């Protein structure tokens, strides 16, 4: 029997979550111990972890010379039934999961050499953290968050990756690292555009055809890096159908056709969505062509991989499916609309 797909696991999780009254469980949780029993442990069980085989409570974390501190990890999960890979720090459902709580999890993570994923949870909010490449330090920002009471379909698809039947450390860490890098890129690009560096200003002046960067020219360029100039530059990139040739990526006509089909599917569905055409953008990466809302990779509507032998597409963060041609995209109209609307709040 073949292993279940991520989508199958996600669908199963959605059904199983409905069988447990989380609202009643939260009302009944008067302290941390009850929060663990009524809110946290049911989720661990739904993810397929058995207490005697893959799940240890109060794991010692007194490694690396820390003996005597009595460090205890609330939950340690071993998907392969051997070494603990996922560490969970549990708190009362009213806890905001900030500051000292993260510091505790980070210290546990540092002292448990086999740990790769750290989770902070109060039973309602689940924050997933990953280690740096050295695996001895936990990243300060969660790469994924799951809310028991506000979960959408795409959230269950991400949660499904932590189910014991699908869990793969390397795949999750690769996904986490991509999110961390994207977040840093977005922030770095924002900072560079808000307060352009001298190097950026000089580069633009050189491309303008001037041999020297005088103070007056530097001032002129800085004052003209604004919404209008950036929007104009972006529109020109879209109209040419390609990103800068310097990055080695060429957006093909077929990819642009896919983009236009997706945008048409969305904007033709209602007058309200028709007004959002300008917010539907695309981004061409080496490994895929993405259609996004507001040019935000976290708001991925769908993605495509086209080469001479195969064509694939995925919706949101879902699985890749084979398609014969771009015309097949229309067959996924309802899924594309659902994904797009999920980002509108």
C-alpha positions in Angstrom: 0.0 0.0 0.0 1.4 3.4 -1.0 2.0 6.1 1.6 -0.8 8.7 1.8 -0.2 12.0 0.1 0.0 15.3 1.9 -3.4 16.3 0.6 -4.9 13.1 1.9 -3.4 13.6 5.3 -4.5 17.2 5.4 -8.1 16.2 4.5 -8.0 13.6 7.3 -6.7 16.1 9.8 -9.5 18.5 9.0 -12.1 15.8 9.6 -10.4 14.6 12.8 -10.0 18.1 14.2 -13.8 18.5 14.0 -14.2 15.4 16.3 -12.6 17.2 19.2 -14.3 20.1 20.9 -11.4 22.5 21.2 -13.6 25.4 22.4 -14.9 23.2 25.3 -11.3 22.0 25.9 -10.0 25.5 26.3 -12.8 26.5 28.7 -12.0 23.4 30.8 -8.2 24.2 30.9 -7.7 26.1 34.1 -4.0 25.5 34.4 -1.0 24.4 32.3 -1.5 20.7 33.1 -5.0 20.8 31.9 -4.0 22.8 28.8 -1.6 20.0 28.0 -4.1 17.3 28.5 -7.1 18.9 26.8 -5.5 21.0 24.1 -2.0 20.0 23.3 -1.9 16.2 23.6 -4.9 15.7 21.4 -3.1 17.4 18.6 0.0 15.3 19.1 -2.1 12.2 18.9 -3.9 13.5 15.8 -0.5 13.8 14.1 0.0 10.1 14.6 2.4 10.0 17.5 2.0 7.2 20.1 3.1 7.9 23.6 5.1 4.8 24.2 6.8 4.7 20.8 7.4 8.2 19.5 6.6 10.6 22.4 8.5 11.4 25.6 7.4 13.9 28.2 9.8 15.7 30.5 12.9 14.7 28.5 16.2 15.6 30.2 18.1 18.4 28.4 21.0 18.6 30.8 23.6 18.1 28.1 26.8 20.0 27.3 27.8 20.7 30.8 24.3 21.8 31.9 23.9 19.2 34.6 22.3 20.5 37.8 20.0 22.9 36.0 17.3 20.3 35.8 16.3 21.3 32.2 13.2 19.3 31.2 11.6 19.4 27.7 7.8 19.2 28.0 7.5 16.9 24.9 10.0 15.3 22.7 8.8 13.6 19.5 10.8 10.9 17.7 9.1 10.3 14.3 11.4 7.4 13.6 11.0 5.9 17.1 14.6 6.6 18.1 16.2 10.0 18.7 14.0 13.1 19.6 13.8 15.4 16.6 10.9 17.7 17.6 11.0 19.5 20.9 7.8 21.1 22.3 7.6 23.7 25.0 4.0 23.9 26.4 2.3 26.7 28.2 -1.1 27.7 29.5 -3.5 28.8 26.8 -3.4 32.4 28.0 0.4 32.6 27.6 1.5 34.9 24.7 4.5 32.6 23.9 7.1 35.4 23.8 10.4 36.4 25.4 11.4 34.0 28.2 9.3 31.2 26.8 11.3 31.2 23.5 14.6 31.4 25.4 13.6 28.2 27.3 12.9 26.4 24.0 16.2 27.7 22.5 18.2 26.4 25.5 16.6 23.0 25.3 17.2 22.9 21.5 20.9 23.7 22.0 21.3 21.0 24.6 19.5 18.2 22.7 21.9 17.4 19.9 19.4 15.4 17.7 16.8 18.2 17.8 15.9 19.8 14.4 12.5 21.4 15.0 11.3 23.4 18.0 7.6 24.2 18.8 6.1 26.7 21.2 2.4 26.1 21.9 -0.3 27.1 24.3 -2.7 24.7 22.7 -4.3 27.4 20.6 -1.3 28.8 18.8 1.5 26.5 17.6 4.7 28.2 16.5 7.2 26.1 14.6 10.9 27.0 14.6 13.9 25.4 12.8 17.6 25.3 13.6 20.3 27.0 11.6 22.4 24.9 9.3 24.7 24.1 12.3 21.7 22.7 14.1 22.9 24.1 17.4 20.9 27.3 17.5 17.2 27.9 17.0 16.0 30.6 14.6 14.3 33.4 16.4 11.3 33.6 14.0 8.8 30.8 13.4 8.7 29.5 9.8 5.1 28.3 10.3 2.2 29.0 12.7 -0.9 27.0 13.2 -4.0 28.3 15.1 -6.4 25.6 16.3 -9.4 27.9 16.0 -8.5 29.8 12.8 -7.0 27.1 10.6 -7.6 27.3 6.8 -7.2 24.5 4.3 -3.6 25.5 3.4 -2.7 25.5 7.1 -3.7 21.8 7.4 -1.6 21.1 4.3 1.4 22.5 6.1 0.5 20.7 9.4 0.2 17.5 7.5 4.0 17.6 6.8 4.5 17.0 10.5 2.3 13.9 10.6 4.4 10.9 11.5 3.5 9.2 8.2 4.8 12.1 6.1 7.5 13.7 8.4 10.9 14.2 6.6 13.4 16.4 8.5 15.4 17.5 5.5 12.3 18.5 3.5 10.9 20.6 6.3 14.3 22.2 7.1 14.7 23.1 3.4 11.2 24.6 3.4 12.0 26.5 6.6 15.3 27.8 5.3 13.6 29.1 2.1 11.0 31.0 4.2 13.7 32.5 6.4 15.8 33.6 3.4 12.7 35.0 1.7 11.8 37.0 4.8 15.3 38.4 5.0 15.3 39.2 1.3 12.0 41.1 1.6 13.3 43.0 4.6 16.7 43.8 3.0 15.0 44.9 -0.2 12.6 47.1 1.7 15.4 48.8 3.7 17.5 49.3 0.6 14.6 51.0 -1.2 13.5 53.1 1.8 17.0 54.3 2.5 19.2 53.6 -0.6 22.8 52.8 0.1 25.6 54.9 -1.5 26.5 51.8 -3.7 22.9 51.6 -5.1 22.8 55.3 -5.8 26.1 55.2 -7.6 25.1 52.2 -9.6 21.9 53.9 -10.9 23.9 57.1 -11.7 26.4 55.0 -13.7 23.5 53.4 -15.6 22.1 56.8 -16.3 25.3 57.4 -18.3 27.2 59.8 -15.9 30.9 59.2 -15.2 30.8 60.6 -11.7 28.4 60.6 -8.8 28.1 64.2 -7.7 26.2 65.2 -4.5 23.5 66.8 -6.7 23.1 63.6 -8.7 23.0 61.4 -5.6 20.3 63.7 -4.1 18.3 63.6 -7.4 18.3 59.8 -7.6 17.5 59.3 -3.9 14.5 61.6 -4.1 13.2 59.9 -7.2 13.2 56.3 -5.8 9.5 56.3 -4.9 6.3 54.4 -5.6 5.7 55.9 -9.0 9.2 55.1 -10.3 9.2 51.6 -8.8 5.8 50.9 -10.2 6.8 52.1 -13.6 9.9 49.9 -13.6 7.9 46.9 -12.5 5.3 47.4 -15.2 8.0 47.6 -17.8 9.5 44.3 -16.6 6.0 42.7 -16.8 5.4 44.1 -20.3 8.7 42.7 -21.6 7.8 39.3 -20.3 11.1 38.8 -18.6 13.1 39.7 -15.5 16.5 41.3 -15.8 18.7 39.2 -18.2 21.6 39.5 -15.8 20.0 36.9 -13.5 20.0 34.2 -16.1 16.2 33.7 -15.9 14.1 34.3 -18.9 10.3 34.3 -18.5 8.8 32.3 -21.4 5.8 33.1 -23.5 4.1 29.9 -22.1 4.7 31.1 -18.5 3.1 34.5 -19.3 0.2 32.6 -20.9 -0.3 30.7 -17.7 -0.1 34.0 -15.7 -2.8 35.6 -17.9 -5.0 32.5 -17.6 -4.8 32.6 -13.8 -5.5 36.3 -13.7 -8.4 36.0 -16.1 -9.9 33.2 -14.0 -9.8 35.4 -10.9 -10.8 38.7 -12.4 -13.7 37.4 -14.5 -15.3 35.6 -11.5 -16.9 38.8 -10.0 -16.9 42.6 -10.3 -15.2 42.8 -6.9 -12.3 40.6 -7.9 -12.0 42.4 -11.3 -10.8 45.4 -9.5 -7.8 43.4 -8.0 -6.2 42.7 -11.4 -3.2 45.0 -10.6 -2.6 43.0 -7.3 -2.1 39.7 -9.2 1.6 39.5 -10.1 4.2 37.0 -11.0 7.7 36.1 -10.1 10.1 33.9 -12.1 12.6 31.9 -10.1 15.0 29.3 -11.2 12.9 26.4 -10.0 9.4 27.7 -10.7 7.2 30.5 -12.1 4.9 31.8 -9.3 1.6 33.7 -9.5 1.2 35.8 -6.4 -1.0 38.3 -4.6 0.7 41.6 -4.1 4.0 40.1 -5.2 4.3 38.4 -1.9 5.7 34.9 -2.0 3.8 34.1 1.2 0.6 34.7 -0.8 1.3 32.1 -3.5 -1.8 31.6 -5.7 -0.2 28.9 -7.9 3.1 27.9 -9.3 4.3 26.3 -12.6 7.2 24.2 -13.8 7.5 24.0 -17.5 10.2 22.2 -19.5 10.4 20.4 -22.8 9.2 17.0 -21.4 6.8 17.9 -18.6 4.5 20.6 -17.4 3.4 20.8 -13.7 1.4 23.2 -11.6 0.5 23.5 -7.9 -2.1 25.6 -6.2 -0.9 27.4 -3.1 1.3 25.1 -1.1 -0.3 22.0 -2.4 1.1 19.1 -4.3 2.4 19.3 -7.9 0.1 17.9 -10.6 0.9 17.1 -14.2 -0.8 19.1 -17.0 -0.8 18.6 -20.7 -0.9 22.3 -21.7 -1.6 25.7 -20.2 -5.3 25.2 -21.3 -5.6 22.6 -18.5 -5.3 25.4 -15.9 -8.9 26.3 -16.5 -9.9 22.9 -15.1 -8.6 24.1 -11.7 -10.7 27.3 -11.6 -12.5 26.6 -8.3 -9.3 25.7 -6.5 -7.5 28.8 -7.8 -10.3 31.0 -6.7 -10.4 29.4 -3.3 -6.7 29.9 -2.8 -6.9 33.5 -3.9 -9.8 34.3 -1.6 -8.0 32.7 1.3 -5.5 35.6 1.3 -8.2 38.3 1.3 -9.1 37.7 5.0 
